[in-house]
Amino acid sequence: MGTTPQDRYQLAGLDPRERGFSRTVEVVHESQQYRAILRYESAHIVTDPVTSQDAALQLLIAALHEQGYRQLKAQVSFRDGAYLGSRESWTEYPDPPPQRSLCDAIRSWFQRDHVSV
């Protein structure tokens, strides 16, 4: 890892157990690429290297969504080693559409046929 100051974000949302959380995400710049790193309880997620900080955050958000995290939002808290506090606005990441099970699809199909006018 480089010796330049790293950017840090505050990430907040709901974990898979529906508990609110707020944790620091480090964005590490190495070899002209960026990785996002999150540690939360037993989870330690490190994204693949990508060409921008935004892309690294997007990869992290996608990985968290796949694991059941919801209502995620992030805010820059350190930029180039300088503390920003809460001066920056939060960026919200919409939850992916819920996955419908086969039973849900069949149920909705039958309910459509029985709707009275």
N, CA, C and O atoms as a GROMACS GRO file, in nm:
protein
  468
    1MET      N    1   0.083  -0.117   0.000
    1MET     CA    2   0.000   0.000   0.000
    1MET      C    3   0.088   0.124   0.000
    1MET      O    4   0.201   0.123   0.049
    2GLY      N    5   0.031   0.231  -0.058
    2GLY     CA    6   0.107   0.354  -0.071
    2GLY      C    7   0.121   0.427   0.061
    2GLY      O    8   0.060   0.391   0.162
    3THR      N    9   0.203   0.532   0.057
    3THR     CA   10   0.224   0.612   0.177
    3THR      C   11   0.140   0.739   0.175
    3THR      O   12   0.147   0.818   0.269
    4THR      N   13   0.061   0.761   0.069
    4THR     CA   14  -0.023   0.880   0.062
    4THR      C   15  -0.143   0.863   0.153
    4THR      O   16  -0.188   0.751   0.178
    5PRO      N   17  -0.196   0.976   0.205
    5PRO     CA   18  -0.314   0.967   0.291
    5PRO      C   19  -0.430   0.902   0.215
    5PRO      O   20  -0.449   0.927   0.096
    6GLN      N   21  -0.505   0.820   0.286
    6GLN     CA   22  -0.616   0.748   0.225
    6GLN      C   23  -0.748   0.821   0.252
    6GLN      O   24  -0.763   0.888   0.354
    7ASP      N   25  -0.842   0.806   0.159
    7ASP     CA   26  -0.975   0.859   0.181
    7ASP      C   27  -1.054   0.758   0.264
    7ASP      O   28  -1.036   0.637   0.253
    8ARG      N   29  -1.143   0.811   0.347
    8ARG     CA   30  -1.228   0.726   0.430
    8ARG      C   31  -1.372   0.774   0.418
    8ARG      O   32  -1.399   0.894   0.406
    9TYR      N   33  -1.460   0.679   0.423
    9TYR     CA   34  -1.603   0.707   0.415
    9TYR      C   35  -1.671   0.650   0.537
    9TYR      O   36  -1.622   0.555   0.597
   10GLN      N   37  -1.782   0.708   0.574
   10GLN     CA   38  -1.868   0.651   0.676
   10GLN      C   39  -1.980   0.581   0.601
   10GLN      O   40  -2.047   0.643   0.518
   11LEU      N   41  -2.001   0.454   0.628
   11LEU     CA   42  -2.106   0.375   0.563
   11LEU      C   43  -2.208   0.338   0.668
   11LEU      O   44  -2.172   0.289   0.775
   12ALA      N   45  -2.334   0.360   0.639
   12ALA     CA   46  -2.442   0.329   0.733
   12ALA      C   47  -2.552   0.254   0.661
   12ALA      O   48  -2.567   0.265   0.539
   13GLY      N   49  -2.630   0.178   0.738
   13GLY     CA   50  -2.743   0.105   0.681
   13GLY      C   51  -2.793   0.000   0.778
   13GLY      O   52  -2.770   0.009   0.899
   14LEU      N   53  -2.861  -0.100   0.722
   14LEU     CA   54  -2.911  -0.213   0.800
   14LEU      C   55  -2.838  -0.339   0.758
   14LEU      O   56  -2.821  -0.365   0.639
   15ASP      N   57  -2.793  -0.417   0.856
   15ASP     CA   58  -2.726  -0.542   0.824
   15ASP      C   59  -2.831  -0.650   0.797
   15ASP      O   60  -2.951  -0.624   0.811
   16PRO      N   61  -2.790  -0.772   0.759
   16PRO     CA   62  -2.887  -0.876   0.727
   16PRO      C   63  -2.979  -0.914   0.842
   16PRO      O   64  -3.085  -0.973   0.821
   17ARG      N   65  -2.939  -0.882   0.964
   17ARG     CA   66  -3.023  -0.913   1.081
   17ARG      C   67  -3.111  -0.795   1.120
   17ARG      O   68  -3.169  -0.792   1.229
   18GLU      N   69  -3.120  -0.696   1.028
   18GLU     CA   70  -3.204  -0.577   1.047
   18GLU      C   71  -3.155  -0.484   1.158
   18GLU      O   72  -3.234  -0.410   1.216
   19ARG      N   73  -3.025  -0.488   1.188
   19ARG     CA   74  -2.967  -0.399   1.288
   19ARG      C   75  -2.899  -0.283   1.216
   19ARG      O   76  -2.832  -0.302   1.116
   20GLY      N   77  -2.918  -0.164   1.269
   20GLY     CA   78  -2.851  -0.049   1.214
   20GLY      C   79  -2.702  -0.056   1.242
   20GLY      O   80  -2.660  -0.104   1.347
   21PHE      N   81  -2.622  -0.007   1.148
   21PHE     CA   82  -2.477  -0.004   1.169
   21PHE      C   83  -2.419   0.119   1.102
   21PHE      O   84  -2.480   0.176   1.011
   22SER      N   85  -2.302   0.158   1.147
   22SER     CA   86  -2.224   0.266   1.087
   22SER      C   87  -2.077   0.231   1.105
   22SER      O   88  -2.030   0.214   1.217
   23ARG      N   89  -2.006   0.220   0.994
   23ARG     CA   90  -1.866   0.179   0.998
   23ARG      C   91  -1.783   0.261   0.900
   23ARG      O   92  -1.836   0.319   0.805
   24THR      N   93  -1.654   0.266   0.925
   24THR     CA   94  -1.561   0.333   0.836
   24THR      C   95  -1.524   0.240   0.721
   24THR      O   96  -1.500   0.121   0.741
   25VAL      N   97  -1.519   0.297   0.601
   25VAL     CA   98  -1.471   0.227   0.482
   25VAL      C   99  -1.346   0.300   0.436
   25VAL      O  100  -1.350   0.420   0.412
   26GLU      N  101  -1.236   0.227   0.425
   26GLU     CA  102  -1.112   0.284   0.372
   26GLU      C  103  -1.109   0.262   0.222
   26GLU      O  104  -1.143   0.153   0.174
   27VAL      N  105  -1.068   0.362   0.148
   27VAL     CA  106  -1.043   0.347   0.005
   27VAL      C  107  -0.894   0.361  -0.014
   27VAL      O  108  -0.837   0.469   0.004
   28VAL      N  109  -0.831   0.252  -0.052
   28VAL     CA  110  -0.686   0.244  -0.063
   28VAL      C  111  -0.646   0.260  -0.210
   28VAL      O  112  -0.702   0.195  -0.298
   29HIS      N  113  -0.549   0.349  -0.233
   29HIS     CA  114  -0.497   0.374  -0.367
   29HIS      C  115  -0.366   0.298  -0.380
   29HIS      O  116  -0.270   0.324  -0.307
   30GLU      N  117  -0.362   0.205  -0.474
   30GLU     CA  118  -0.241   0.126  -0.495
   30GLU      C  119  -0.224   0.096  -0.643
   30GLU      O  120  -0.316   0.046  -0.708
   31SER      N  121  -0.109   0.127  -0.696
   31SER     CA  122  -0.078   0.100  -0.837
   31SER      C  123  -0.182   0.157  -0.932
   31SER      O  124  -0.230   0.087  -1.021
   32GLN      N  125  -0.217   0.283  -0.915
   32GLN     CA  126  -0.313   0.352  -1.001
   32GLN      C  127  -0.454   0.293  -0.996
   32GLN      O  128  -0.535   0.318  -1.085
   33GLN      N  129  -0.484   0.214  -0.894
   33GLN     CA  130  -0.617   0.157  -0.877
   33GLN      C  131  -0.662   0.173  -0.733
   33GLN      O  132  -0.583   0.207  -0.645
   34TYR      N  133  -0.790   0.147  -0.709
   34TYR     CA  134  -0.850   0.167  -0.578
   34TYR      C  135  -0.920   0.041  -0.531
   34TYR      O  136  -0.976  -0.035  -0.610
   35ARG      N  137  -0.915   0.020  -0.400
   35ARG     CA  138  -0.988  -0.088  -0.334
   35ARG      C  139  -1.064  -0.027  -0.217
   35ARG      O  140  -1.015   0.064  -0.149
   36ALA      N  141  -1.185  -0.077  -0.194
   36ALA     CA  142  -1.261  -0.037  -0.076
   36ALA      C  143  -1.251  -0.150   0.026
   36ALA      O  144  -1.260  -0.268  -0.009
   37ILE      N  145  -1.232  -0.113   0.154
   37ILE     CA  146  -1.214  -0.212   0.260
   37ILE      C  147  -1.312  -0.181   0.372
   37ILE      O  148  -1.316  -0.069   0.423
   38LEU      N  149  -1.390  -0.282   0.411
   38LEU     CA  150  -1.486  -0.268   0.520
   38LEU      C  151  -1.467  -0.382   0.618
   38LEU      O  152  -1.454  -0.498   0.579
   39ARG      N  153  -1.465  -0.348   0.746
   39ARG     CA  154  -1.464  -0.447   0.854
   39ARG      C  155  -1.589  -0.422   0.937
   39ARG      O  156  -1.609  -0.313   0.990
   40TYR      N  157  -1.673  -0.525   0.947
   40TYR     CA  158  -1.794  -0.515   1.028
   40TYR      C  159  -1.818  -0.650   1.094
   40TYR      O  160  -1.844  -0.749   1.027
   41GLU      N  161  -1.809  -0.652   1.225
   41GLU     CA  162  -1.819  -0.775   1.303
   41GLU      C  163  -1.723  -0.878   1.245
   41GLU      O  164  -1.603  -0.852   1.239
   42SER      N  165  -1.771  -0.994   1.202
   42SER     CA  166  -1.680  -1.096   1.150
   42SER      C  167  -1.653  -1.079   1.000
   42SER      O  168  -1.570  -1.150   0.944
   43ALA      N  169  -1.723  -0.986   0.936
   43ALA     CA  170  -1.704  -0.964   0.792
   43ALA      C  171  -1.583  -0.875   0.766
   43ALA      O  172  -1.562  -0.775   0.835
   44HIS      N  173  -1.505  -0.913   0.668
   44HIS     CA  174  -1.393  -0.831   0.620
   44HIS      C  175  -1.400  -0.836   0.468
   44HIS      O  176  -1.363  -0.936   0.407
   45ILE      N  177  -1.447  -0.728   0.409
   45ILE     CA  178  -1.468  -0.724   0.265
   45ILE      C  179  -1.365  -0.631   0.202
   45ILE      O  180  -1.350  -0.516   0.244
   46VAL      N  181  -1.296  -0.682   0.101
   46VAL     CA  182  -1.199  -0.604   0.024
   46VAL      C  183  -1.238  -0.620  -0.122
   46VAL      O  184  -1.243  -0.732  -0.173
   47THR      N  185  -1.264  -0.509  -0.190
   47THR     CA  186  -1.305  -0.518  -0.330
   47THR      C  187  -1.186  -0.547  -0.421
   47THR      O  188  -1.070  -0.528  -0.382
   48ASP      N  189  -1.217  -0.592  -0.540
   48ASP     CA  190  -1.114  -0.605  -0.643
   48ASP      C  191  -1.066  -0.465  -0.680
   48ASP      O  192  -1.140  -0.368  -0.662
   49PRO      N  193  -0.944  -0.453  -0.731
   49PRO     CA  194  -0.895  -0.320  -0.771
   49PRO      C  195  -0.971  -0.269  -0.894
   49PRO      O  196  -0.996  -0.343  -0.989
   50VAL      N  197  -1.007  -0.140  -0.890
   50VAL     CA  198  -1.076  -0.074  -1.001
   50VAL      C  199  -1.013   0.064  -1.023
   50VAL      O  200  -0.925   0.105  -0.948
   51THR      N  201  -1.058   0.134  -1.126
   51THR     CA  202  -0.992   0.257  -1.168
   51THR      C  203  -1.035   0.382  -1.093
   51THR      O  204  -0.972   0.487  -1.110
   52SER      N  205  -1.141   0.376  -1.010
   52SER     CA  206  -1.183   0.497  -0.939
   52SER      C  207  -1.236   0.462  -0.801
   52SER      O  208  -1.274   0.348  -0.774
   53GLN      N  209  -1.239   0.562  -0.713
   53GLN     CA  210  -1.295   0.543  -0.579
   53GLN      C  211  -1.444   0.511  -0.587
   53GLN      O  212  -1.493   0.424  -0.514
   54ASP      N  213  -1.515   0.581  -0.676
   54ASP     CA  214  -1.658   0.555  -0.691
   54ASP      C  215  -1.685   0.411  -0.732
   54ASP      O  216  -1.777   0.347  -0.680
   55ALA      N  217  -1.605   0.360  -0.824
   55ALA     CA  218  -1.622   0.222  -0.869
   55ALA      C  219  -1.594   0.124  -0.755
   55ALA      O  220  -1.662   0.022  -0.742
   56ALA      N  221  -1.494   0.155  -0.672
   56ALA     CA  222  -1.463   0.068  -0.557
   56ALA      C  223  -1.580   0.068  -0.459
   56ALA      O  224  -1.617  -0.038  -0.408
   57LEU      N  225  -1.638   0.185  -0.432
   57LEU     CA  226  -1.754   0.192  -0.343
   57LEU      C  227  -1.873   0.117  -0.402
   57LEU      O  228  -1.945   0.048  -0.329
   58GLN      N  229  -1.895   0.130  -0.533
   58GLN     CA  230  -2.005   0.059  -0.597
   58GLN      C  231  -1.988  -0.092  -0.584
   58GLN      O  232  -2.085  -0.164  -0.560
   59LEU      N  233  -1.864  -0.141  -0.600
   59LEU     CA  234  -1.839  -0.285  -0.583
   59LEU      C  235  -1.869  -0.330  -0.440
   59LEU      O  236  -1.928  -0.435  -0.417
   60LEU      N  237  -1.828  -0.248  -0.344
   60LEU     CA  238  -1.853  -0.279  -0.203
   60LEU      C  239  -2.004  -0.282  -0.176
   60LEU      O  240  -2.053  -0.375  -0.111
   61ILE      N  241  -2.076  -0.183  -0.224
   61ILE     CA  242  -2.221  -0.176  -0.204
   61ILE      C  243  -2.288  -0.298  -0.267
   61ILE      O  244  -2.375  -0.359  -0.205
   62ALA      N  245  -2.248  -0.335  -0.388
   62ALA     CA  246  -2.305  -0.452  -0.455
   62ALA      C  247  -2.280  -0.580  -0.374
   62ALA      O  248  -2.369  -0.664  -0.361
   63ALA      N  249  -2.159  -0.594  -0.321
   63ALA     CA  250  -2.126  -0.712  -0.239
   63ALA      C  251  -2.212  -0.715  -0.113
   63ALA      O  252  -2.259  -0.821  -0.072
   64LEU      N  253  -2.232  -0.599  -0.051
   64LEU     CA  254  -2.314  -0.594   0.069
   64LEU      C  255  -2.461  -0.623   0.038
   64LEU      O  256  -2.528  -0.693   0.114
   65HIS      N  257  -2.512  -0.569  -0.073
   65HIS     CA  258  -2.649  -0.598  -0.112
   65HIS      C  259  -2.669  -0.748  -0.133
   65HIS      O  260  -2.771  -0.803  -0.092
   66GLU      N  261  -2.572  -0.814  -0.195
   66GLU     CA  262  -2.581  -0.959  -0.217
   66GLU      C  263  -2.588  -1.036  -0.085
   66GLU      O  264  -2.646  -1.144  -0.079
   67GLN      N  265  -2.529  -0.980   0.020
   67GLN     CA  266  -2.529  -1.046   0.151
   67GLN      C  267  -2.650  -1.006   0.236
   67GLN      O  268  -2.662  -1.052   0.350
   68GLY      N  269  -2.739  -0.921   0.183
   68GLY     CA  270  -2.861  -0.886   0.255
   68GLY      C  271  -2.859  -0.753   0.327
   68GLY      O  272  -2.952  -0.722   0.400
   69TYR      N  273  -2.755  -0.672   0.308
   69TYR     CA  274  -2.751  -0.539   0.368
   69TYR      C  275  -2.846  -0.447   0.290
   69TYR      O  276  -2.859  -0.461   0.168
   70ARG      N  277  -2.911  -0.354   0.360
   70ARG     CA  278  -3.008  -0.265   0.294
   70ARG      C  279  -2.993  -0.122   0.344
   70ARG      O  280  -2.924  -0.094   0.442
   71GLN      N  281  -3.061  -0.033   0.274
   71GLN     CA  282  -3.067   0.109   0.310
   71GLN      C  283  -2.926   0.168   0.330
   71GLN      O  284  -2.902   0.241   0.427
   72LEU      N  285  -2.836   0.136   0.239
   72LEU     CA  286  -2.697   0.179   0.253
   72LEU      C  287  -2.677   0.322   0.205
   72LEU      O  288  -2.735   0.364   0.105
   73LYS      N  289  -2.594   0.394   0.278
   73LYS     CA  290  -2.555   0.529   0.239
   73LYS      C  291  -2.413   0.553   0.287
   73LYS      O  292  -2.369   0.495   0.386
   74ALA      N  293  -2.341   0.641   0.215
   74ALA     CA  294  -2.201   0.669   0.248
   74ALA      C  295  -2.176   0.819   0.243
   74ALA      O  296  -2.242   0.894   0.171
   75GLN      N  297  -2.077   0.860   0.321
   75GLN     CA  298  -2.038   1.000   0.330
   75GLN      C  299  -1.886   1.005   0.343
   75GLN      O  300  -1.828   0.930   0.422
   76VAL      N  301  -1.821   1.092   0.267
   76VAL     CA  302  -1.675   1.109   0.280
   76VAL      C  303  -1.648   1.172   0.416
   76VAL      O  304  -1.706   1.276   0.449
   77SER      N  305  -1.559   1.111   0.494
   77SER     CA  306  -1.524   1.169   0.624
   77SER      C  307  -1.378   1.218   0.628
   77SER      O  308  -1.346   1.309   0.704
   78PHE      N  309  -1.290   1.157   0.546
   78PHE     CA  310  -1.152   1.203   0.531
   78PHE      C  311  -1.120   1.207   0.382
   78PHE      O  312  -1.148   1.111   0.310
   79ARG      N  313  -1.063   1.316   0.335
   79ARG     CA  314  -1.018   1.325   0.196
   79ARG      C  315  -0.874   1.370   0.197
   79ARG      O  316  -0.840   1.475   0.251
   80ASP      N  317  -0.787   1.288   0.137
   80ASP     CA  318  -0.642   1.315   0.134
   80ASP      C  319  -0.587   1.339   0.274
   80ASP      O  320  -0.498   1.422   0.293
   81GLY      N  321  -0.640   1.268   0.371
   81GLY     CA  322  -0.592   1.277   0.508
   81GLY      C  323  -0.654   1.389   0.590
   81GLY      O  324  -0.630   1.396   0.711
   82ALA      N  325  -0.734   1.476   0.527
   82ALA     CA  326  -0.797   1.588   0.600
   82ALA      C  327  -0.936   1.547   0.647
   82ALA      O  328  -1.016   1.496   0.569
   83TYR      N  329  -0.964   1.570   0.775
   83TYR     CA  330  -1.093   1.537   0.833
   83TYR      C  331  -1.199   1.634   0.784
   83TYR      O  332  -1.182   1.756   0.795
   84LEU      N  333  -1.309   1.582   0.732
   84LEU     CA  334  -1.416   1.666   0.679
   84LEU      C  335  -1.537   1.673   0.772
   84LEU      O  336  -1.628   1.754   0.751
   85GLY      N  337  -1.540   1.588   0.874
   85GLY     CA  338  -1.656   1.586   0.963
   85GLY      C  339  -1.780   1.547   0.886
   85GLY      O  340  -1.778   1.450   0.810
   86SER      N  341  -1.886   1.620   0.905
   86SER     CA  342  -2.010   1.590   0.834
   86SER      C  343  -2.041   1.697   0.729
   86SER      O  344  -2.158   1.721   0.697
   87ARG      N  345  -1.937   1.762   0.676
   87ARG     CA  346  -1.956   1.867   0.576
   87ARG      C  347  -2.006   1.812   0.443
   87ARG      O  348  -2.079   1.881   0.371
   88GLU      N  349  -1.968   1.691   0.409
   88GLU     CA  350  -2.009   1.633   0.282
   88GLU      C  351  -2.148   1.570   0.295
   88GLU      O  352  -2.185   1.524   0.403
   89SER      N  353  -2.223   1.569   0.186
   89SER     CA  354  -2.357   1.510   0.190
   89SER      C  355  -2.348   1.358   0.177
   89SER      O  356  -2.249   1.304   0.127
   90TRP      N  357  -2.451   1.290   0.223
   90TRP     CA  358  -2.460   1.145   0.214
   90TRP      C  359  -2.502   1.106   0.073
   90TRP      O  360  -2.584   1.174   0.011
   91THR      N  361  -2.447   0.997   0.024
   91THR     CA  362  -2.490   0.936  -0.102
   91THR      C  363  -2.565   0.809  -0.066
   91THR      O  364  -2.512   0.720   0.000
   92GLU      N  365  -2.691   0.802  -0.111
   92GLU     CA  366  -2.773   0.684  -0.082
   92GLU      C  367  -2.765   0.587  -0.199
   92GLU      O  368  -2.765   0.628  -0.315
   93TYR      N  369  -2.760   0.459  -0.167
   93TYR     CA  370  -2.752   0.354  -0.267
   93TYR      C  371  -2.881   0.272  -0.260
   93TYR      O  372  -2.903   0.200  -0.163
   94PRO      N  373  -2.966   0.283  -0.362
   94PRO     CA  374  -3.095   0.214  -0.358
   94PRO      C  375  -3.078   0.063  -0.346
   94PRO      O  376  -2.986   0.004  -0.403
   95ASP      N  377  -3.168   0.003  -0.270
   95ASP     CA  378  -3.169  -0.142  -0.256
   95ASP      C  379  -3.208  -0.205  -0.389
   95ASP      O  380  -3.287  -0.148  -0.464
   96PRO      N  381  -3.152  -0.322  -0.418
   96PRO     CA  382  -3.194  -0.392  -0.540
   96PRO      C  383  -3.339  -0.437  -0.523
   96PRO      O  384  -3.386  -0.453  -0.411
   97PRO      N  385  -3.410  -0.459  -0.634
   97PRO     CA  386  -3.548  -0.506  -0.621
   97PRO      C  387  -3.551  -0.641  -0.550
   97PRO      O  388  -3.460  -0.722  -0.568
   98PRO      N  389  -3.654  -0.665  -0.469
   98PRO     CA  390  -3.659  -0.792  -0.396
   98PRO      C  391  -3.673  -0.910  -0.493
   98PRO      O  392  -3.740  -0.901  -0.596
   99GLN      N  393  -3.608  -1.017  -0.458
   99GLN     CA  394  -3.616  -1.139  -0.537
   99GLN      C  395  -3.747  -1.210  -0.506
   99GLN      O  396  -3.779  -1.236  -0.390
  100ARG      N  397  -3.823  -1.240  -0.610
  100ARG     CA  398  -3.949  -1.313  -0.590
  100ARG      C  399  -3.923  -1.462  -0.601
  100ARG      O  400  -3.853  -1.509  -0.690
  101SER      N  401  -3.980  -1.534  -0.508
  101SER     CA  402  -3.965  -1.680  -0.513
  101SER      C  403  -4.066  -1.737  -0.613
  101SER      O  404  -4.158  -1.668  -0.656
  102LEU      N  405  -4.048  -1.860  -0.650
  102LEU     CA  406  -4.139  -1.927  -0.741
  102LEU      C  407  -4.279  -1.932  -0.681
  102LEU      O  408  -4.378  -1.914  -0.752
  103CYS      N  409  -4.287  -1.956  -0.551
  103CYS     CA  410  -4.418  -1.960  -0.483
  103CYS      C  411  -4.489  -1.824  -0.492
  103CYS      O  412  -4.610  -1.818  -0.513
  104ASP      N  413  -4.413  -1.715  -0.475
  104ASP     CA  414  -4.471  -1.581  -0.485
  104ASP      C  415  -4.524  -1.556  -0.626
  104ASP      O  416  -4.633  -1.500  -0.643
  105ALA      N  417  -4.449  -1.598  -0.726
  105ALA     CA  418  -4.491  -1.578  -0.865
  105ALA      C  419  -4.619  -1.656  -0.894
  105ALA      O  420  -4.710  -1.604  -0.959
  106ILE      N  421  -4.627  -1.780  -0.848
  106ILE     CA  422  -4.746  -1.862  -0.871
  106ILE      C  423  -4.866  -1.803  -0.796
  106ILE      O  424  -4.976  -1.797  -0.850
  107ARG      N  425  -4.842  -1.760  -0.673
  107ARG     CA  426  -4.949  -1.701  -0.593
  107ARG      C  427  -5.005  -1.576  -0.661
  107ARG      O  428  -5.127  -1.559  -0.667
  108SER      N  429  -4.918  -1.489  -0.711
  108SER     CA  430  -4.965  -1.367  -0.776
  108SER      C  431  -5.038  -1.400  -0.906
  108SER      O  432  -5.132  -1.329  -0.943
  109TRP      N  433  -4.997  -1.505  -0.976
  109TRP     CA  434  -5.065  -1.546  -1.099
  109TRP      C  435  -5.208  -1.590  -1.068
  109TRP      O  436  -5.300  -1.553  -1.140
  110PHE      N  437  -5.226  -1.670  -0.962
  110PHE     CA  438  -5.360  -1.714  -0.924
  110PHE      C  439  -5.445  -1.599  -0.872
  110PHE      O  440  -5.566  -1.594  -0.898
  111GLN      N  441  -5.386  -1.507  -0.800
  111GLN     CA  442  -5.461  -1.394  -0.747
  111GLN      C  443  -5.511  -1.304  -0.860
  111GLN      O  444  -5.619  -1.245  -0.848
  112ARG      N  445  -5.438  -1.294  -0.968
  112ARG     CA  446  -5.480  -1.214  -1.082
  112ARG      C  447  -5.608  -1.267  -1.144
  112ARG      O  448  -5.696  -1.190  -1.185
  113ASP      N  449  -5.619  -1.401  -1.149
  113ASP     CA  450  -5.737  -1.464  -1.210
  113ASP      C  451  -5.861  -1.451  -1.123
  113ASP      O  452  -5.972  -1.468  -1.173
  114HIS      N  453  -5.845  -1.423  -0.996
  114HIS     CA  454  -5.959  -1.420  -0.904
  114HIS      C  455  -5.997  -1.279  -0.860
  114HIS      O  456  -6.076  -1.262  -0.767
  115VAL      N  457  -5.944  -1.180  -0.924
  115VAL     CA  458  -5.976  -1.042  -0.887
  115VAL      C  459  -6.114  -1.009  -0.942
  115VAL      O  460  -6.140  -1.026  -1.061
  116SER      N  461  -6.203  -0.962  -0.854
  116SER     CA  462  -6.338  -0.926  -0.900
  116SER      C  463  -6.343  -0.778  -0.933
  116SER      O  464  -6.272  -0.696  -0.874
  117VAL      N  465  -6.427  -0.745  -1.025
  117VAL     CA  466  -6.438  -0.605  -1.071
  117VAL      C  467  -6.561  -0.540  -1.015
  117VAL      O  468  -6.586  -0.423  -1.042
   0.00000   0.00000   0.00000
